[in-house]
Amino acid sequence: MELLDRRTEVITTVGKLADIQLINGGGTGSLHIVSQDHQLTELSAGSGLYGPGLFDHYRDFTPTPAAYFVSPVVRKPSPRHGVVYSGGYIASGPPSWSRQPLPWIPKGLKLLGAEGAGEVQTPLRGPAAAALQIGDQVWFRHAKAGELCERFDRLYLVQGERLVGEVPTYRGEGQNFG
């Protein structure tokens, strides 16, 4: 309620100085709250459309994972480990394990606590690591969606098991925002 009152005050004050065409509110984590504010003309879902791992622990929002990156197994240093190429796409924000990509498919893989995801290689362990072979694909969910668009030129659109299209990211369109 406090936020609604403060926003009303800001809109009223700014509205005396300029014609307000657009009033944006929220982001993925607050859509359930700001969607009730009828003063807003636009809501932003952002990363939540992809369902990245950072949202897995939200209490009021449960995304459906919809974006992944895939990396091949390049080494098998022991029967209990597999190493994939690259994968160190660390999300922005305070450095922590919550910013690491999550091994997703096959189920039962985990990052090593002493190393995590790396720019050259990403070692994995867990029950599924025993079955990994050189060349196998490991699917990861990113912690936040923006880093995917920073690292890759295009996103492939998949429906079921079919590739149905591809779209350029802003990087793929020759843009760079930082």
C-alpha positions as CSV (number, residue, x, y, z in Angstrom):
1,M,0.0,0.0,0.0
2,E,2.9,2.4,0.8
3,L,4.3,1.9,-2.7
4,L,0.9,2.6,-4.3
5,D,0.6,5.9,-2.3
6,R,4.2,6.9,-3.1
7,R,3.7,6.2,-6.8
8,T,0.5,8.2,-6.9
9,E,2.3,11.1,-5.3
10,V,5.1,10.9,-7.9
11,I,2.7,10.6,-10.8
12,T,0.7,13.6,-9.6
13,T,3.9,15.7,-9.1
14,V,5.4,14.8,-12.4
15,G,2.1,15.2,-14.2
16,K,2.0,18.9,-13.2
17,L,5.3,19.3,-15.1
18,A,4.9,17.1,-18.1
19,D,2.4,15.1,-20.1
20,I,3.0,11.5,-18.9
21,Q,2.5,9.0,-21.8
22,L,3.9,5.9,-20.2
23,I,4.0,4.7,-16.6
24,N,6.0,1.4,-16.3
25,G,5.8,-0.7,-13.2
26,G,7.4,-3.8,-11.9
27,G,9.4,-6.6,-13.3
28,T,9.0,-10.3,-13.1
29,G,9.3,-10.6,-9.3
30,S,6.6,-8.0,-8.6
31,L,4.1,-8.5,-11.4
32,H,1.6,-10.1,-9.0
33,I,1.6,-6.8,-7.0
34,V,1.9,-4.1,-9.7
35,S,-0.7,-5.7,-11.9
36,Q,-3.3,-4.5,-9.4
37,D,-2.2,-0.8,-9.9
38,H,-4.5,0.7,-12.5
39,Q,-2.3,3.8,-12.7
40,L,0.3,1.8,-14.7
41,T,0.2,1.7,-18.4
42,E,2.9,-0.9,-18.9
43,L,4.2,-3.9,-17.0
44,S,7.5,-5.6,-17.7
45,A,8.1,-9.4,-17.4
46,G,11.7,-9.4,-18.6
47,S,13.7,-12.4,-17.5
48,G,10.7,-14.2,-16.2
49,L,9.6,-15.0,-19.7
50,Y,12.6,-17.4,-19.9
51,G,12.1,-18.9,-16.4
52,P,15.8,-18.7,-15.4
53,G,17.1,-20.4,-12.2
54,L,17.2,-17.2,-10.1
55,F,13.4,-17.3,-9.9
56,D,13.2,-20.9,-8.6
57,H,13.2,-19.7,-5.0
58,Y,10.6,-16.9,-5.3
59,R,7.6,-17.6,-3.1
60,D,5.0,-15.7,-5.2
61,F,6.1,-16.6,-8.7
62,T,7.0,-20.0,-10.2
63,P,8.3,-19.8,-13.8
64,T,8.2,-22.5,-16.3
65,P,11.8,-22.9,-17.6
66,A,11.9,-21.8,-21.2
67,A,15.5,-21.0,-22.1
68,Y,18.6,-23.1,-22.0
69,F,22.1,-23.2,-23.3
70,V,23.8,-26.4,-24.3
71,S,27.4,-27.4,-23.9
72,P,29.2,-30.7,-25.0
73,V,31.1,-33.0,-22.7
74,V,34.8,-32.6,-23.7
75,R,36.5,-34.6,-20.9
76,K,35.8,-37.5,-18.6
77,P,38.5,-37.2,-15.9
78,S,36.9,-40.0,-13.7
79,P,33.8,-42.2,-13.7
80,R,32.2,-39.8,-11.2
81,H,32.9,-36.6,-13.2
82,G,32.3,-35.0,-16.6
83,V,33.6,-31.7,-18.0
84,V,31.7,-29.6,-20.5
85,Y,33.1,-26.9,-22.7
86,S,32.9,-23.4,-21.4
87,G,29.6,-22.6,-19.5
88,G,30.8,-19.8,-17.2
89,Y,28.0,-17.5,-18.0
90,I,27.7,-15.9,-14.6
91,A,24.7,-13.7,-14.0
92,S,25.0,-10.1,-12.9
93,G,24.5,-9.1,-9.3
94,P,26.3,-10.0,-6.1
95,P,28.8,-12.9,-6.6
96,S,27.2,-16.0,-5.2
97,W,26.1,-19.5,-6.2
98,S,22.7,-18.1,-7.1
99,R,24.4,-16.4,-10.1
100,Q,25.8,-19.7,-11.5
101,P,24.0,-21.6,-14.4
102,L,22.2,-24.8,-13.3
103,P,22.9,-28.1,-15.0
104,W,19.4,-29.2,-16.0
105,I,19.5,-32.1,-18.4
106,P,20.4,-34.8,-17.8
107,K,19.0,-34.7,-14.3
108,G,21.4,-35.5,-11.4
109,L,24.3,-33.3,-12.4
110,K,25.8,-30.6,-10.1
111,L,28.6,-28.1,-10.3
112,L,31.7,-28.7,-8.2
113,G,31.7,-26.5,-5.1
114,A,35.4,-25.7,-5.4
115,E,35.2,-24.6,-9.0
116,G,31.7,-23.8,-10.4
117,A,31.0,-22.8,-14.0
118,G,34.0,-21.6,-15.9
119,E,34.9,-19.6,-18.9
120,V,37.0,-22.5,-20.3
121,Q,35.4,-25.5,-18.8
122,T,32.7,-26.5,-16.3
123,P,33.3,-29.7,-14.3
124,L,30.2,-31.6,-13.2
125,R,29.5,-34.4,-10.7
126,G,26.5,-36.3,-9.4
127,P,24.7,-39.5,-10.2
128,A,24.2,-38.7,-13.9
129,A,27.9,-38.0,-14.4
130,A,28.7,-41.7,-14.6
131,A,26.7,-42.0,-17.8
132,L,28.2,-39.0,-19.6
133,Q,30.3,-39.7,-22.7
134,I,32.5,-37.4,-24.7
135,G,30.2,-35.4,-27.1
136,D,27.1,-35.8,-25.0
137,Q,25.1,-32.5,-24.6
138,V,24.4,-31.0,-21.2
139,W,21.6,-28.5,-21.0
140,F,21.9,-25.6,-18.5
141,R,19.4,-23.0,-17.2
142,H,20.9,-19.6,-16.8
143,A,20.5,-17.8,-13.5
144,K,19.2,-14.7,-15.3
145,A,18.1,-14.3,-18.9
146,G,20.1,-11.2,-19.9
147,E,23.4,-13.1,-20.0
148,L,22.2,-15.4,-22.7
149,C,21.5,-12.5,-24.9
150,E,25.0,-11.1,-24.1
151,R,26.8,-14.3,-25.0
152,F,24.9,-15.7,-28.0
153,D,24.0,-14.2,-31.4
154,R,20.7,-16.0,-31.7
155,L,18.1,-18.0,-29.8
156,Y,16.7,-21.1,-31.3
157,L,12.9,-21.6,-30.9
158,V,12.0,-25.2,-30.1
159,Q,8.5,-26.7,-29.8
160,G,8.5,-30.3,-28.4
161,E,11.5,-31.8,-30.2
162,R,11.2,-29.6,-33.3
163,L,13.2,-26.5,-34.2
164,V,10.6,-24.0,-35.3
165,G,12.7,-20.9,-35.8
166,E,15.4,-18.6,-34.6
167,V,15.6,-15.0,-33.5
168,P,18.6,-12.7,-33.2
169,T,19.5,-11.4,-29.8
170,Y,20.5,-7.8,-29.5
171,R,24.1,-9.0,-29.8
172,G,23.2,-10.8,-33.0
173,E,21.8,-7.5,-34.3
174,G,25.1,-5.9,-33.7
175,Q,24.1,-4.1,-30.5
176,N,26.1,-3.9,-27.3
177,F,24.8,-2.3,-24.1
178,G,27.7,-2.6,-21.8
